[in-house]
Amino acid sequence: MRISANPIILVLLSVALPSLAYARQVQQAVRPSRNIAEILGIPQEETGKCGTSAMLQAFSRLSQLSSESKTRVLQAVQRPTKDTSRVSPSGRFRIHYDTTGFDTPALITAGLSGQRIPNTYEQYIDSVAYYFEFAWRLEVDTLGFEAPPSDGSQGSGPEYDVYVSGLGSGVFGQTSWDASTPIEDGPRQRYVTYIEIENDFLGYRTSGMDGLRITAAHEFQHAIQVGSYGFWRTVPQMDRWFLELTSVWMEHVAFPAIHDYYYDLPNYFQRFRGGLNQSLPFNTLVFGGYERSVWAHFLTKRFGRDVMRNIWTGIKAAPVLASMARVLPMYGTTLESEFALFSAWNYYTADRADPQRYYSEGSDYPKFTPNVSTSFTGLTASVTSSAYPLSTQFYQIALTSDTITAVIANVNVPGAQDPNAVKSDFQLNLSATNLQPPYQKVAKGLGLAFTTSDIAPWRTLYLLSSTRGNANSAPDPSPNPVRLSQDLKLVLSVQGAGATQAEVFLVNTSLEMVYSGQYPVRQAFGTTYVDVPTAGLLGRISTGIYFVVVRCGDTEFKWKVAIIR
């Protein structure tokens, strides 16, 4: 008897079915592979659990493949042939499946030693229909993404086609298309797609019904991306990392109690590195992009879920980084500011987590692995290195009874869009004496200096392990004293100011105003600053002690600084 189209709750005991398992292994051995990553020899860590990324890579390399590999790829992306199909209750999906043979779907028994349950393919298809309809209601009707385009009469009707197959090799699903028939061609391409999903999720890292649930949300998001918004061929690897990042985030939006994305997070927090243990540009394709779903969690906690849809809408006009750079000012910020703040959030995971201020599930995230760890000997500690555009480096400096972590973010967005991007050199020095300005005073009477040839694209934040807060000894003007012939700028912290412009006044000890100017307010790591270039003071200000007054709207800040000509 058929079960109605509702989610299946399974509480059966394990049963051993060795003959069925053996038969499936034999069938898999003689069956042509539909796993494009295997055909192309792409390492598992580059493609992960979703075959869609491998689809993009295959089509980008199609002209370079041998005739044999090309034939195998084109065979793999042809729609599977199944012996039956069923339309979902809403009429939006047609589910294709076999009732005999290797690809026959099945429910599995509960527990780590789960087994397939014979003759449960109809119940499995009930669940497939239910969860894909759930994905449509969430992603299209609720979140406002555009529905994927119709394929006309392909797949026996106008419904969106989902094929159930034995994918194996840890592949949960894949979204496929015919590269010869784009809906939209040119620098940006769009295609009519179909989805293929695993037929039982037996032995998967997230198995059974939970595997099916997140795969429906994940792959339907890919169908939306490829069909309604498209991808750009003009950028390296067609921004595949962002397609996967978004689909993994969508899994959690749909099913917040399922945490499959946890499996991939160590790849970002601990292994997102190149040579010399330097962090890679954020838009580099490595580990498939799944590991960077934290970026979507960061953005949506800051601005709400609509920000992701708005970025995808922007992708119609420009690739991912350019879209984000255009969309984030709609929220009163910039990509540079948000990447710097995101870098700081990534310090607050594991035992440092604060679910109210940072990631809601940050206590379950891994702790970052520092790029470099060194010790302060009592005289000095230094790090000489370089960093790619749009990358974050973490440097730990161990003191006698504490640890300072320097979070160094290179927010050079244009540089990250250059496929031939080069690293920029810098030096970080911690000392009790003899530091050349500019530097920041940090805890325990020490000074920390960051020097590089062009300071503009860098953001620095120094954190103290004992307090898990800013290591700066006070939110005082920096540097102090200000050496006009050496220091580039006077940095003033105006935390809590709501204005975008600030008026700055310098008053001498006789209470005479000797300088005034207007400067923009900037954000870095969630702190608000005003920068006063020293070039404007040179020749106007004599050596001495001055009161500095800053007005931001209705808020006023006052300090005392020493200025040396």
C-alpha positions as CSV (number, residue, x, y, z in Angstrom):
1,M,0.0,0.0,0.0
2,R,1.3,3.5,-0.9
3,I,2.1,5.9,1.9
4,S,0.8,9.5,1.4
5,A,3.3,12.2,0.3
6,N,4.5,13.1,3.8
7,P,8.0,12.9,5.3
8,I,8.9,9.3,6.3
9,I,9.7,8.7,9.9
10,L,11.7,5.4,10.1
11,V,12.3,3.5,13.3
12,L,13.0,-0.1,12.0
13,L,15.7,-2.4,13.3
14,S,18.7,-3.2,11.2
15,V,18.4,-6.3,9.0
16,A,21.3,-8.0,7.1
17,L,20.8,-8.2,3.4
18,P,24.1,-9.5,2.0
19,S,22.8,-10.8,-1.2
20,L,21.2,-7.5,-2.1
21,A,24.3,-5.6,-1.2
22,Y,26.4,-7.9,-3.3
23,A,24.1,-7.5,-6.3
24,R,24.3,-3.7,-6.1
25,Q,28.1,-3.9,-6.1
26,V,28.2,-6.0,-9.2
27,Q,25.7,-3.7,-11.0
28,Q,27.8,-0.7,-10.0
29,A,31.0,-2.2,-11.3
30,V,29.6,-2.7,-14.9
31,R,27.5,0.5,-15.0
32,P,28.8,3.6,-16.8
33,S,29.8,6.2,-14.3
34,R,27.7,9.3,-13.9
35,N,30.2,10.9,-11.6
36,I,32.0,13.6,-13.7
37,A,34.6,14.2,-11.0
38,E,35.7,10.5,-11.4
39,I,35.7,10.8,-15.2
40,L,37.9,13.9,-15.1
41,G,40.1,12.7,-12.3
42,I,39.2,15.6,-10.1
43,P,40.2,15.1,-6.5
44,Q,37.3,14.5,-4.1
45,E,38.4,17.5,-1.9
46,E,37.8,19.8,-4.9
47,T,34.3,18.6,-5.7
48,G,32.9,17.3,-2.4
49,K,29.4,16.0,-2.1
50,C,27.8,17.8,-5.1
51,G,28.4,17.0,-8.7
52,T,27.3,20.4,-10.0
53,S,30.7,22.0,-9.5
54,A,32.3,19.2,-11.6
55,M,29.7,19.9,-14.3
56,L,30.9,23.5,-14.6
57,Q,34.5,22.3,-14.6
58,A,33.8,19.7,-17.3
59,F,32.2,22.2,-19.6
60,S,35.0,24.8,-19.1
61,R,37.5,22.1,-20.1
62,L,35.5,20.2,-22.7
63,S,37.5,21.4,-25.7
64,Q,40.7,20.3,-24.0
65,L,39.6,16.7,-23.1
66,S,40.6,13.6,-25.0
67,S,37.9,12.2,-27.3
68,E,37.3,9.3,-24.8
69,S,36.9,11.6,-21.8
70,K,34.7,14.0,-23.8
71,T,32.4,11.1,-24.9
72,R,32.2,9.9,-21.3
73,V,31.3,13.4,-20.0
74,L,28.6,13.9,-22.6
75,Q,27.1,10.5,-21.8
76,A,27.1,11.3,-18.1
77,V,25.1,14.5,-18.6
78,Q,22.4,12.9,-20.7
79,R,19.2,12.5,-18.9
80,P,19.0,9.0,-17.3
81,T,16.4,6.5,-18.5
82,K,14.1,5.3,-15.8
83,D,11.3,2.8,-16.0
84,T,8.6,5.0,-14.3
85,S,7.9,8.5,-13.2
86,R,5.5,10.3,-10.9
87,V,4.3,13.9,-10.7
88,S,4.4,15.6,-7.3
89,P,1.1,16.7,-5.7
90,S,1.6,20.3,-6.8
91,G,2.4,19.4,-10.3
92,R,5.7,21.2,-10.2
93,F,8.0,18.2,-10.2
94,R,8.2,14.9,-12.1
95,I,10.2,12.3,-10.2
96,H,11.9,9.6,-12.3
97,Y,12.9,6.3,-10.8
98,D,13.4,2.6,-11.4
99,T,11.5,-0.2,-9.7
100,T,14.1,-2.8,-10.4
101,G,17.9,-2.9,-10.7
102,F,20.8,-0.9,-9.2
103,D,19.1,2.5,-9.2
104,T,16.0,1.4,-7.4
105,P,15.5,3.7,-4.5
106,A,14.9,2.5,-1.0
107,L,14.4,3.6,2.6
108,I,17.1,2.4,5.0
109,T,17.0,1.2,8.6
110,A,18.0,3.4,11.4
111,G,21.4,3.4,13.0
112,L,25.1,3.3,11.9
113,S,24.6,-0.2,10.5
114,G,21.7,0.8,8.4
115,Q,20.5,-1.4,5.5
116,R,18.2,-1.0,2.5
117,I,14.6,-2.1,3.1
118,P,13.3,-4.0,0.1
119,N,10.2,-2.8,-1.8
120,T,10.2,0.7,-0.2
121,Y,10.8,2.6,-3.4
122,E,7.4,4.2,-3.6
123,Q,7.7,5.4,0.0
124,Y,11.1,6.9,-0.9
125,I,9.6,8.7,-3.9
126,D,6.8,10.1,-1.6
127,S,9.6,11.7,0.4
128,V,11.5,13.0,-2.7
129,A,8.3,14.7,-3.9
130,Y,7.6,16.1,-0.4
131,Y,11.0,17.7,0.1
132,F,11.4,19.1,-3.3
133,E,8.0,20.8,-3.0
134,F,9.2,22.1,0.4
135,A,12.3,23.5,-1.3
136,W,10.2,25.3,-3.9
137,R,7.9,26.9,-1.3
138,L,10.9,28.0,0.8
139,E,13.3,29.2,-1.9
140,V,10.8,30.7,-4.4
141,D,7.6,31.5,-2.5
142,T,9.2,32.6,0.8
143,L,12.7,33.8,0.0
144,G,11.8,35.3,-3.4
145,F,14.4,33.6,-5.7
146,E,13.3,33.3,-9.3
147,A,11.9,29.8,-10.2
148,P,14.0,27.7,-12.5
149,P,12.9,27.9,-16.2
150,S,10.8,25.2,-17.7
151,D,12.3,22.6,-20.0
152,G,9.2,22.4,-22.1
153,S,8.4,18.8,-22.9
154,Q,11.7,17.2,-21.9
155,G,11.3,14.5,-19.4
156,S,7.8,13.6,-20.5
157,G,6.2,16.9,-19.5
158,P,6.7,20.6,-18.4
159,E,7.4,19.7,-14.8
160,Y,10.9,20.1,-13.3
161,D,12.6,16.7,-13.6
162,V,14.3,15.0,-10.7
163,Y,16.0,11.6,-11.4
164,V,16.8,9.2,-8.6
165,S,20.0,7.2,-9.2
166,G,22.6,5.3,-7.3
167,L,25.3,8.0,-7.5
168,G,27.7,6.5,-4.9
169,S,31.2,7.9,-4.0
170,G,29.7,10.2,-1.5
171,V,27.9,12.3,-4.1
172,F,24.6,13.5,-2.7
173,G,23.2,14.9,-5.9
174,Q,24.0,17.0,-9.0
175,T,22.3,19.5,-11.2
176,S,23.0,19.0,-14.9
177,W,22.3,20.6,-18.2
178,D,22.9,20.4,-22.0
179,A,25.8,22.7,-22.7
180,S,24.9,22.9,-26.4
181,T,21.5,24.7,-25.7
182,P,21.9,27.7,-23.4
183,I,19.0,29.9,-22.6
184,E,21.3,32.8,-22.6
185,D,24.8,32.8,-24.2
186,G,27.8,35.1,-23.9
187,P,30.0,36.1,-21.0
188,R,27.1,35.0,-18.7
189,Q,25.3,31.8,-19.4
190,R,22.0,30.3,-18.3
191,Y,20.7,26.8,-18.9
192,V,17.6,24.6,-18.4
193,T,18.6,22.0,-15.9
194,Y,17.5,18.7,-14.3
195,I,18.5,17.2,-11.0
196,E,19.8,13.8,-10.1
197,I,19.9,12.6,-6.5
198,E,21.1,9.6,-4.6
199,N,18.7,6.7,-4.2
200,D,19.2,5.8,-0.5
201,F,22.0,7.8,1.1
202,L,23.2,4.6,2.7
203,G,26.5,5.1,4.4
204,Y,26.7,8.8,3.7
205,R,28.1,11.3,6.3
206,T,24.5,12.6,6.6
207,S,22.4,9.5,5.8
208,G,18.9,8.5,5.0
209,M,16.1,11.0,5.2
210,D,18.4,13.8,6.5
211,G,20.6,13.3,3.5
212,L,17.6,13.6,1.2
213,R,16.2,16.7,2.9
214,I,19.4,18.8,2.6
215,T,20.1,17.5,-0.9
216,A,16.6,18.7,-2.1
217,A,17.3,22.2,-0.7
218,H,20.9,22.3,-2.0
219,E,20.3,21.0,-5.6
220,F,17.1,23.1,-6.1
221,Q,19.1,26.2,-5.2
222,H,21.6,25.2,-8.0
223,A,18.7,24.8,-10.4
224,I,17.7,28.4,-9.5
225,Q,21.3,29.7,-9.9
226,V,22.1,28.1,-13.2
227,G,18.6,28.6,-14.8
228,S,17.5,32.0,-13.5
229,Y,20.7,33.9,-12.6
230,G,23.5,32.3,-14.6
231,F,27.3,32.1,-14.1
232,W,30.1,34.1,-15.7
233,R,32.7,32.5,-17.9
234,T,34.9,35.6,-17.6
235,V,36.1,34.9,-14.1
236,P,38.3,32.1,-12.9
237,Q,36.4,28.8,-12.4
238,M,33.2,30.7,-13.0
239,D,32.8,31.5,-9.3
240,R,31.9,27.9,-8.5
241,W,32.8,28.5,-4.9
242,F,29.9,30.9,-4.5
243,L,27.4,28.6,-6.1
244,E,28.3,25.9,-3.5
245,L,28.6,28.3,-0.7
246,T,25.0,29.5,-1.3
247,S,23.6,26.0,-1.7
248,V,25.2,24.8,1.5
249,W,23.8,27.9,3.3
250,M,20.4,27.0,1.9
251,E,20.5,23.6,3.5
252,H,20.7,25.2,6.9
253,V,18.0,27.7,6.2
254,A,15.7,24.9,5.2
255,F,16.7,22.4,7.9
256,P,18.5,24.2,10.8
257,A,18.6,21.1,12.9
258,I,20.8,19.3,10.3
259,H,24.4,20.3,10.5
260,D,26.0,18.6,7.5
261,Y,28.0,21.8,6.8
262,Y,30.0,21.2,10.0
263,Y,31.9,18.5,8.2
264,D,33.4,21.1,5.8
265,L,34.3,23.9,8.2
266,P,37.7,22.7,9.2
267,N,38.7,23.2,5.6
268,Y,38.2,26.9,6.0
269,F,39.3,27.5,9.6
270,Q,42.3,25.2,9.5
271,R,43.3,24.3,5.9
272,F,42.5,27.3,3.6
273,R,46.2,27.8,2.9
274,G,48.7,27.9,0.1
275,G,52.5,27.8,0.1
276,L,54.3,29.2,3.2
277,N,51.1,28.6,5.2
278,Q,49.6,31.8,3.8
279,S,45.8,32.1,3.6
280,L,44.4,32.0,0.0
281,P,42.2,34.7,-1.6
282,F,38.7,34.3,-0.4
283,N,37.4,33.7,-4.0
284,T,39.9,30.9,-4.7
285,L,38.4,27.6,-5.7
286,V,39.6,25.1,-3.2
287,F,37.6,22.4,-1.2
288,G,34.7,23.2,-3.5
289,G,33.4,26.3,-1.7
290,Y,31.3,24.3,0.8
291,E,33.7,25.4,3.6
292,R,32.9,29.1,3.0
293,S,29.2,28.9,3.8
294,V,30.1,30.8,6.9
295,W,30.3,33.9,4.8
296,A,26.5,33.6,4.0
297,H,25.8,32.9,7.7
298,F,27.8,36.1,8.5
299,L,26.0,38.3,6.0
300,T,22.5,37.0,6.8
301,K,23.0,37.5,10.5
302,R,24.1,41.0,9.8
303,F,21.5,42.0,7.2
304,G,18.8,39.3,7.0
305,R,18.3,36.6,4.4
306,D,17.3,38.9,1.6
307,V,21.0,39.9,1.2
308,M,21.8,36.6,-0.5
309,R,19.0,36.9,-3.0
310,N,20.0,40.5,-3.7
311,I,23.6,39.4,-4.5
312,W,22.3,36.7,-6.9
313,T,20.1,39.3,-8.6
314,G,23.3,41.5,-8.9
315,I,25.0,38.5,-10.6
316,K,22.8,39.1,-13.6
317,A,24.9,42.2,-14.2
318,A,28.3,41.3,-12.9
319,P,30.3,38.4,-11.4
320,V,30.1,37.6,-7.7
321,L,32.7,40.0,-6.1
322,A,31.4,42.9,-8.3
323,S,27.9,42.1,-7.3
324,M,28.7,42.1,-3.6
325,A,30.6,45.4,-4.0
326,R,27.4,46.9,-5.5
327,V,24.9,45.3,-3.2
328,L,26.4,45.9,0.2
329,P,26.3,49.7,0.0
330,M,22.5,49.3,-0.1
331,Y,22.9,48.2,3.5
332,G,25.1,51.1,4.4
333,T,28.5,49.3,4.2
334,T,31.1,48.0,1.8
335,L,32.6,44.7,0.8
336,E,35.9,45.8,2.3
337,S,34.4,46.7,5.7
338,E,32.3,43.5,5.8
339,F,35.3,41.2,4.9
340,A,37.3,42.9,7.7
341,L,34.5,42.3,10.2
342,F,34.0,38.7,8.9
343,S,37.7,38.1,9.6
344,A,37.2,39.2,13.2
345,W,34.1,37.0,13.6
346,N,36.2,34.0,12.7
347,Y,38.2,34.5,15.9
348,Y,35.1,34.0,18.0
349,T,34.4,30.3,17.5
350,A,34.7,27.1,19.7
351,D,35.3,28.2,23.3
352,R,35.4,31.9,22.3
353,A,32.0,31.8,20.7
354,D,29.4,34.5,21.5
355,P,26.2,33.5,19.7
356,Q,24.5,36.8,20.4
357,R,27.2,38.9,18.8
358,Y,28.7,36.5,16.3
359,Y,27.8,33.2,14.7
360,S,24.7,31.7,16.2
361,E,26.3,28.2,16.1
362,G,29.9,29.4,16.6
363,S,30.5,27.2,19.6
364,D,30.3,24.2,17.2
365,Y,32.7,25.7,14.7
366,P,36.4,24.7,14.9
367,K,38.9,27.2,16.2
368,F,41.2,28.8,13.6
369,T,44.7,27.5,13.1
370,P,47.1,30.4,13.2
371,N,49.2,31.1,10.1
372,V,52.2,31.7,12.4
373,S,52.7,31.3,16.1
374,T,55.7,33.0,17.8
375,S,56.8,34.1,21.2
376,F,57.7,37.4,22.8
377,T,61.1,37.0,24.3
378,G,61.0,40.2,26.4
379,L,62.6,42.4,23.8
380,T,60.8,41.8,20.5
381,A,58.8,39.5,18.4
382,S,58.3,39.9,14.6
383,V,56.6,38.3,11.7
384,T,57.7,39.1,8.1
385,S,55.3,37.7,5.5
386,S,53.0,38.5,2.6
387,A,49.3,38.1,1.9
388,Y,47.1,37.7,-1.1
389,P,44.3,40.2,-1.9
390,L,41.0,39.5,0.0
391,S,42.6,37.1,2.5
392,T,42.8,36.9,6.3
393,Q,45.9,35.9,8.3
394,F,45.9,35.1,12.0
395,Y,49.2,35.5,13.9
396,Q,49.6,34.5,17.5
397,I,52.3,36.0,19.7
398,A,52.6,34.3,23.1
399,L,53.5,36.5,26.0
400,T,54.6,35.3,29.4
401,S,51.0,35.0,30.7
402,D,48.8,35.8,27.8
403,T,48.6,35.7,24.0
404,I,48.0,38.5,21.4
405,T,46.3,37.5,18.2
406,A,46.8,39.8,15.2
407,V,44.0,39.5,12.7
408,I,45.4,40.9,9.4
409,A,42.9,41.4,6.6
410,N,43.9,42.4,3.1
411,V,40.7,43.9,1.7
412,N,42.0,44.5,-1.8
413,V,38.8,43.5,-3.8
414,P,40.1,44.6,-7.3
415,G,43.2,42.6,-6.7
416,A,41.2,39.5,-5.9
417,Q,39.4,39.8,-9.2
418,D,42.7,39.6,-11.1
419,P,43.6,36.0,-12.0
420,N,47.3,36.9,-11.7
421,A,47.0,38.5,-8.3
422,V,50.2,38.9,-6.4
423,K,50.9,38.9,-2.7
424,S,51.8,42.1,-0.8
425,D,54.6,42.1,1.8
426,F,54.3,43.3,5.4
427,Q,56.0,43.2,8.7
428,L,54.5,42.9,12.2
429,N,56.6,43.9,15.2
430,L,55.9,43.7,18.9
431,S,58.3,45.5,21.2
432,A,58.5,47.3,24.5
433,T,60.9,49.9,23.0
434,N,62.3,51.3,19.8
435,L,59.2,50.9,17.6
436,Q,59.1,53.3,14.6
437,P,55.7,54.9,14.3
438,P,53.0,54.4,13.4
439,Y,52.2,51.7,16.0
440,Q,49.5,50.9,18.5
441,K,49.9,50.5,22.2
442,V,48.6,47.2,23.4
443,A,48.3,45.5,26.7
444,K,51.2,45.1,29.2
445,G,53.0,48.3,28.0
446,L,53.9,46.9,24.6
447,G,53.6,48.4,21.2
448,L,52.6,46.6,18.0
449,A,53.6,48.0,14.6
450,F,52.3,46.9,11.2
451,T,54.3,48.2,8.2
452,T,53.8,47.8,4.5
453,S,54.3,49.8,1.4
454,D,50.7,50.7,0.9
455,I,48.5,50.7,4.0
456,A,45.2,51.5,2.3
457,P,44.0,47.9,1.6
458,W,44.9,46.5,5.0
459,R,42.9,46.2,8.2
460,T,44.5,45.1,11.5
461,L,42.9,44.0,14.8
462,Y,44.8,42.9,17.9
463,L,43.0,40.7,20.4
464,L,44.0,39.5,23.8
465,S,43.3,35.9,24.8
466,S,42.6,36.6,28.5
467,T,39.9,39.1,27.7
468,R,38.9,37.9,24.2
469,G,38.7,41.6,23.4
470,N,40.7,44.3,21.8
471,A,44.3,44.3,22.9
472,N,44.6,48.1,22.5
473,S,45.2,49.5,26.0
474,A,42.5,52.2,25.5
475,P,40.5,53.7,22.6
476,D,42.9,56.6,22.6
477,P,44.2,58.5,19.6
478,S,46.9,56.6,17.8
479,P,49.7,57.2,17.5
480,N,50.3,59.4,20.5
481,P,52.6,61.4,20.3
482,V,52.0,62.2,16.6
483,R,55.2,62.9,14.6
484,L,54.0,65.0,11.7
485,S,57.1,64.3,9.6
486,Q,56.8,60.5,10.0
487,D,53.2,59.5,10.8
488,L,50.7,59.3,7.9
489,K,47.6,59.9,9.9
490,L,46.1,60.4,13.4
491,V,43.4,57.7,14.0
492,L,40.5,58.6,16.3
493,S,38.0,56.0,17.6
494,V,34.5,57.3,17.5
495,Q,32.6,54.2,18.5
496,G,28.8,54.7,18.6
497,A,28.8,57.6,16.3
498,G,26.0,57.4,13.8
499,A,27.1,60.0,11.3
500,T,29.1,59.4,8.1
501,Q,31.1,62.7,8.4
502,A,33.0,64.1,11.4
503,E,34.2,67.6,12.3
504,V,37.7,67.6,13.9
505,F,39.0,70.5,15.9
506,L,42.5,71.0,17.5
507,V,42.6,73.4,20.5
508,N,45.8,74.5,22.2
509,T,46.3,74.8,25.9
510,S,45.3,78.5,25.7
511,L,41.9,77.2,24.5
512,E,42.4,78.7,21.0
513,M,41.3,76.7,18.0
514,V,44.2,76.2,15.8
515,Y,42.8,73.8,13.2
516,S,39.5,72.4,11.9
517,G,38.6,70.0,9.2
518,Q,35.9,67.6,8.0
519,Y,36.6,63.9,7.4
520,P,34.6,60.7,6.6
521,V,33.8,58.1,9.3
522,R,35.0,54.6,8.4
523,Q,34.3,51.1,9.8
524,A,36.9,48.4,10.5
525,F,36.3,45.2,12.4
526,G,33.1,46.7,13.8
527,T,34.8,49.7,15.2
528,T,34.2,53.3,14.0
529,Y,37.2,55.6,13.2
530,V,38.0,59.0,11.8
531,D,41.4,59.3,10.1
532,V,43.1,62.8,10.1
533,P,45.9,62.9,7.5
534,T,49.0,64.5,9.0
535,A,49.8,66.2,5.7
536,G,47.0,68.6,6.4
537,L,48.6,69.5,9.8
538,L,52.2,69.8,8.7
539,G,53.2,73.5,8.6
540,R,50.1,74.6,10.5
541,I,50.6,73.0,13.9
542,S,53.6,73.6,16.3
543,T,55.1,71.1,18.7
544,G,53.0,70.9,21.8
545,I,50.0,69.4,23.7
546,Y,46.6,69.8,22.1
547,F,43.0,69.0,22.8
548,V,41.3,67.1,20.0
549,V,37.5,67.4,19.7
550,V,35.5,65.4,17.3
551,R,31.8,66.0,16.5
552,C,29.8,63.3,14.8
553,G,26.2,64.5,14.5
554,D,25.1,65.1,18.1
555,T,27.9,63.1,19.6
556,E,31.2,64.7,20.8
557,F,34.5,63.0,21.6
558,K,37.5,64.7,23.4
559,W,41.2,63.7,23.9
560,K,44.6,65.2,24.6
561,V,47.5,64.4,22.2
562,A,51.1,65.4,21.9
563,I,52.2,66.6,18.5
564,I,55.8,66.8,17.3
565,R,56.7,68.6,14.1
